[in-house]
Amino acid sequence: MNDVGQALGKSVSAYNRAVGSLETRILPAARRFKELGVSSDRDIPVLESAGVVPRKTLTFDIE
């Protein structure tokens, strides 16, 4: 179960990094299209990061 939690945590971190990269690199350039007069009537949606971190499991020593 601990492996699943770690994998889920890594997935959330990777998603948050991808959203951050999109917000800092791609979206500013895309928003500049409006300034240049090249755009559609749709706005670019705001993406939110996944703020949930998986709960750590308790470990038990079973003899």
N, C-alpha and C positions, 0 to 999 in steps of 0.2 A: 504494500500500500504506500510505503514511503517513496518508492520509485515513481508511482503514478503522481504523487504530490509534487515531486521534484520536476517531472516532465511538464506538468501543468504550469508550474511556476515559470519554467523556461519559456513555455509558449506565451504566457502573459507578457513576460519581459520582451520577447521578440516582437509581439504585436505592438506594444507600447513604443518600442524603438522605431518600428515601421511608421506608425502614426506620427511620431515626432519628426522623422525624416521627411515625410510627406508635407507636414505643416511648415517646415522651415525651408525646404528646397523647391518643391513642386508648386504648392498652392500660391506662394507670393508671385511666381512667374505667371501662373494662370490668371490671377486677379489683375495683373498688369494689362491683360488683353482688353479689359474694359476701358482703360486709359487710352489705348490705341484705337478704340472704336471697333474692335473685333470681339464680339461677345454674343451670347444668346440672352434670352429674357429670364433664364434660370440662374439663381445664385448658387455658389459653391457651398455645399453643406459643411458644417463644423463637425469634425470628428472628435470623439472623446476617447481618452485612454481607458483601458480596463484596469480599474483600481483595486480589484479583488485579488488577494494573495491566498493561495491554498493554506489551509490549516496544517500545522505540523502534527505528525502522529506521535503518540506516546510509545516508548519502547519498554518492553518487559523482558526480564531475564527469566526464561522458563527452563527449569532443570529437569 
